[in-house]
Amino acid sequence: MSDFAPVHRRRHASRRLARVPCAATRLRDFAPVGEGLLDLSPCGALLRTDAYLALGDELLVSFRVPGEEEVLDAPAIVVRYILGG
């Protein structure tokens, strides 16, 4: 089950708090690096991960938009990280 609620932050894009299962893979070594998204926007997402990711790492994130059947494969680049979140 997914929950969506506004997330108020100083960002340009409207972000939505979400708990969406996903499969995130680092492209340089095809290592699985994440299994859940914590928030989404048209321009980005917050990935829950225990893996070490470097700024600039390229990922492929596959997930299903809540209420839709189709799985989306989205390219992503690590642009920030939050420790201990």
C-alpha positions in Angstrom: 0.0 0.0 0.0 1.3 3.4 -0.9 0.8 6.7 0.9 1.0 10.1 -0.8 1.2 13.4 1.1 2.8 16.7 0.4 6.4 17.1 1.5 7.2 20.7 2.2 10.8 21.4 1.4 12.8 24.1 -0.4 12.8 22.4 -3.8 11.5 23.6 -7.1 9.5 20.4 -7.9 6.5 19.3 -6.0 7.5 16.2 -4.1 5.1 13.6 -2.6 5.9 11.4 0.3 5.6 7.9 -1.0 6.5 4.4 0.0 6.8 2.6 -3.3 8.7 -0.7 -3.8 11.3 -0.5 -6.5 14.4 -2.3 -7.8 17.4 0.1 -8.1 20.6 -1.1 -9.8 23.9 0.7 -10.1 24.9 0.6 -13.7 28.7 0.4 -13.5 28.6 -3.1 -11.8 24.9 -4.0 -12.0 24.7 -4.3 -8.2 21.3 -4.0 -6.6 21.4 -0.9 -4.4 17.8 -0.2 -3.2 14.3 -1.6 -2.8 12.1 1.3 -1.9 11.4 4.9 -2.8 10.5 7.3 0.0 9.4 10.3 -2.0 8.8 11.1 -5.7 8.7 14.2 -7.9 8.6 14.8 -11.6 12.4 15.5 -11.4 13.7 13.0 -8.8 13.1 10.6 -6.0 14.5 9.7 -2.6 15.8 6.1 -2.6 16.0 4.0 0.6 19.3 2.1 0.5 22.0 0.6 2.8 24.5 0.5 -0.1 27.3 3.1 -0.4 26.6 5.3 -3.4 28.9 7.9 -4.7 27.8 11.3 -6.1 27.4 10.8 -9.8 26.7 7.1 -9.7 24.3 6.1 -12.5 21.3 3.9 -11.5 18.3 2.3 -13.1 15.3 2.4 -10.9 12.3 0.2 -11.8 9.0 0.8 -10.1 5.2 0.7 -10.5 3.3 4.0 -10.1 0.6 3.4 -7.5 -2.7 2.7 -9.3 -1.0 1.8 -12.6 -0.1 -1.6 -14.1 3.0 -0.6 -16.1 6.4 -0.8 -14.6 8.6 2.3 -15.3 12.4 2.0 -15.8 13.9 5.4 -14.9 17.5 6.3 -15.3 18.9 8.2 -12.3 22.0 9.9 -11.1 23.0 10.2 -7.4 23.1 14.0 -6.6 22.9 14.0 -2.8 22.7 11.6 0.1 21.4 11.6 3.6 23.3 9.6 6.2 21.4 7.7 8.9 18.0 8.8 7.6 
